[in-house]
């Protein structure tokens, strides 16, 4: 009789253990699929999803500055430190060019807060993607003295000087870096607007403080 009771007690214990185990497994599986379902519906998101969304664009060239002007260079001939009359050469270059500034996606950092429903975006300093002279639009005028000739090999040096000067002008007159940051924020906010339950803020902005 005692043996039967022990067997019965053992069977009951095994059954209870199995029920608890199965129930725990079912709860875990249900929670997991609920999490996936919520994520797919956009009620919660992960930082990985946000990063992948921004990663669909490799470079954010958000600001462009087109320039044009005339570059003049005079080359004088000297002998023993004295200027030689009629030995000057002069070159004038009418040019047009383009500067593009923006961000590389890998330099854009994000942090998702599923409690406050906010995506905080941190931007590094914008980079110059392009700064070049449009060669097809070049017009070169020269007064070349055979005693002191200008060489074609000098042109790249002139171009470097032009590009450097125009980048400085774009910074001072057009504020190209600030413009790039402003437009990047607009483009990123638009890109992340698919997560409609979340507010996009940028590190350093007043809305981001306290996060």
PAVEX-147359 format. One record per residue: x, y, z of N, C-alpha, C in turn. Coordinates in pm, whole numbers, plus 50000, padded with zeros to 5 digits. Each point is the difference from the previous one (the first is absolute). Example, Ala and Ser with C-alpha at 12.3 -4.5 7.8 and 13.67 -1.06 7.14 Angstrom:
BEGIN
513194943150780499115011950000500905012050000/499655010549928500825011950006499235010950073/
***
This chain:
BEGIN
500844987950000499165012150000500885012750000/501054999550087500915011350006500735001749868/500314988649934500705000649873499155007049894/498684997050001499085006149903499915015150023/500005003950131499945014350031501245007349949/501174993650020501225006249954500015001649848/499504989649930499955000849853499045010949955/498865000850067499005010149966500555014050023/500705001650115500585013050032501075003949898/500794990249956501055002449902499415004349866/498914992849962499345003249873499425014050002/499385003850114499415013350012501085010749990/501144997350066501115009649997500525001949858/500154988849928500485000649862499035007849912/498724997450017498965006849920500035015050026/500105003850131500025014250035501225006849941/501154993150007501245005549943499885002249851/499404990349930499825001149856499085011549965/498925001450078499035010849974500665013650016/500795001450111500685012750026501005003149889/500754989449956500995001749895499365004349869/498934993049963499315003249875499395013950005/499415003450117499395013350014501045011049986/501194997850066501085009749989500475001749858/500114988849927500445000449861499005007549914/498724997450022498965006749924499995015050025/500215003950128500045014250033501175006949930/501174993150001501195005649936499785001749849/499454989349937499775000649856499005010949965/498955001250080498995010249974500595014050015/500825002050104500625013050022500935003549885/500744989849952500945002349891499285004549874/498934992649965499265003549878499245013150016/499565003150122499365013050024500995011249978/501274997750044501045009949982500265002549851/500104989149925500225001249855498835007149934/498794996450042498815006049941499985015050026/500335003950124500015014250033501055007449920/501154993649985501095006449927499625002049854/499354989949943499585001049862498945010749982/499135001650101498955010049990500515014150027/501225000950054500575013150024499775005250140/499384992150089499755004850136501285000050082/500944991049969501345000750058501004997149889/501195005850014501044997849900501334998250070/500944994849929501354998350054500955009749929/501145002150062500995008949941500524994349868/500034986649991500464993549877499095003549883/498694999950024499045003249895500185014449952/500215009250094500205014149964501285001749919/501064993350043501285000849929499874994749859/499294988749985499814994149867499195009349910/499055007050059499185009449922500865011349946/500865005650083500885010749955501064994749905/500394987350019501044994149917499594997849856/498735002249969499554998849861500605011049912/500535010450066500685010849929501435000450051/500974998449911501404999350041500565013750036/499705010049917500485013550025498845009849995/499995009050097498985010450004500655013149957/500085002249869500575012449946498915010650009/499985007350110498845008350032500155014749962/501215004349962500185014049963500925001049879/499615008549905500785001649878500225014849972/501205003449962500355013949968500665000249864/499415007549907500575001449865500675013649990/501204999949948500755012549993500535002649860/500335012549976500625004149875500805012850023/501005002049916500815011950018501175000049902/500905009350023501195001349917501244999950089/500934991749963501274999050073501115005549913/500795009350057501105006149924501334996850067/500974997349917501334997050051501025006649908/500915007850061501075006449924501344994350045/500794996449903501324994350029501065009449941/500805005650088501025009649956501364993249987/500785005149909501374994949980500975009450071/500894994050078501005007850070501404994549973/500965009249998501414996149987500765007050112/500674992150082500725005250115499095008650089/498754995650008499065007050087499385012249939/500325003049875499465011949933498944995849898/498935007849997498924997349906500455002749857/499694990549911500365001449860498825005849924/500145011649939498885005949924499544990849888/498705000149978499384992249893500214984750021/500314996350121500204985750027498864993850078/498905007850015498864995050077499124990649918/499454990250067498974991349943498745001350084/498874999749936498745001250073499024989549948/499314993750095498964990449963498735003450075/498884999649931498685002050060499154987749974/499394995050104499174988049989498585003450043/499064999149907498575001050034499524985950034/499464998450119499684986550048498614999150062/499504987850006498804996650074500284987150078/499414998950117500274988150080498864996750096/500154988750069498964995050090500644995150130/499375003450112500394994650131498784992850059/500214987750046498934992350064500444995950140/499145002950097500314997250140498864991850061/500364990850089498954991950062500564990350103/499304988850015500334990250104500094986049941/500894992050060500074985749971499124992950102/499204990449955499034993650088500654993850123/501174994349984500654993450114500405009950109/500035012949968500315010250100498755005450070/498834995049960498745004150063499634989650106/499995004050126499724990950111498575002150050/499344988950035498625000950049499844992350130/499035004350079499674993250126498495000150016/499434988050015498544998650011499614998550146/499035007850044499444998950134498534996049986/499724987250027498644995049981499075004150114/500565005750105499175004950111499445013749968/500885008949954499575013649967499565001349854/500194989149924499645000049857500765010949924/501315000350023500835009849932501214993349935/500355005249883501224995749931500955011950002/501124998450069500985010850009501094997649895/500245010149918500994999049892501175009350032/501224994549989501215008050022500755001349867/500305012249963500715002749874501435004250029/500924994849919501395004650008500125012749916/501215004849980500195011749913499804996049854/499355008449921499804996949858501334999449926/500014992549889501224998149922499825005549859/501125003749940499995004549860500104987649912/498954997049926500004988549910500665003349866/499715011949949500535004149869500355014950003/501065003249931500355013949973500834999749874/499365003049888500724998649872499605011049902/500915002649910499775009449891499484992349879/498975005349937499414993649882500905003049880/500794990249961501025002449897499405004049865/498834994849969499395003149870499625014849989/499885006750115499585014049998501165009750018/501214994850002501175008650018500265008849878/500395012450027500465009049895501335006150047/501054997649923501335004350040500545010449902/500405011450053500645010449919501425001750052/500945001049909501395001250045500785009749912/500955006450063500995008249931501344993750033/500504991849910501144991550028501275005549936/500985003150080501295004949952500944988249984/500604998849884500854988449971501224999450092/500385011550056501155000150090499644995350141/498704999950028499554996350135498654992949989/499974988849934498724993749965499264994050121/498675000049988499154992650093499804986049945/499974990350090499904986149957498644994150038/499574990349920498744993150028500054993350138/501184995850041500164993350129499675009350118/499965013449973499665009550105498505000350030/499184995549907498545001150014499454993250125/500404987550033499464993750122500245008350125/501135007050005500285008750114499005011550005/499685005549884499005010749994498634994850045/499654988149956498714994350035499894997650151/501074995150060499994997650144499775013150076/500635010449952499845013150063498565005049986/499434998149881498615004249975499054992450091/500154986750005499104991650081500095003450148/501225002650047500185003750140499345013550031/500205009649911499415013350020498474999349997/499464992049909498544999349987499374992650119/500724990350057499494993350119499945009850117/501015008250013500005010450105498855009749980/499745003549874498895009249970498664993650032/499894986949970498754992950029499744999450151/501074999150077499854999850146499545013750052/500625010749948499725013450051498685005649949/499774998849869498845006549939498754991350001/500194987049984498854991149988499764991950127/500995000050091499904992350124499694985449968/500804994249912499674987249939499914988550100/500805000250105499984989150097498725000350085/499615012050043498765001450077498804996449914/500065003949872498914996649908499914984949980/501164993449992500024985449985499384993250121/500335004950118499454994250123498485001850006/499555012049965498565002950002499234990749905/500514998749878499314991649902500114985250034/501104996050063500154986050042498954996550105/499785009050092498994997750104498614998549937/499735008349902498704999249933499864986749925/501074995949931499964987649923499894987850091/500744999950111499974988850093498644999150067/499465011450040498665000150062498964994449904/500125003749873499084994949899500164984949983/501234995449999500294985749983499444991850116/500105005350120499564992750118498535002550035/499325007849920498585002850027499134987649984/500564989349941499234987549988499714994250138/500815003450097499754995650138499135010650066/498744999749965499085010950037499755001350149/500254989350076499785000650145501155006850074/501065003449926501215005350063500275014449957/500655007450089500455013549971501504999749975/500425006449893501435000549967500585013050054/501044998750082500685011850054501494998749969/500705011250005501425000149969500805004350122/501054992650028500835002950116500515014449994/499845007050111500415014150001498845009649986/498914995549939498815008349988499285000550136/499205010250019499295001550127499064988450030/499404994349895499074988950019500694987550050/501314999049972500744987850036500515000550144/499975011250064500545001050134499194991950099/500714993350091499334992050101499734985949961/500384996149873499764986349954501054990750055/
***
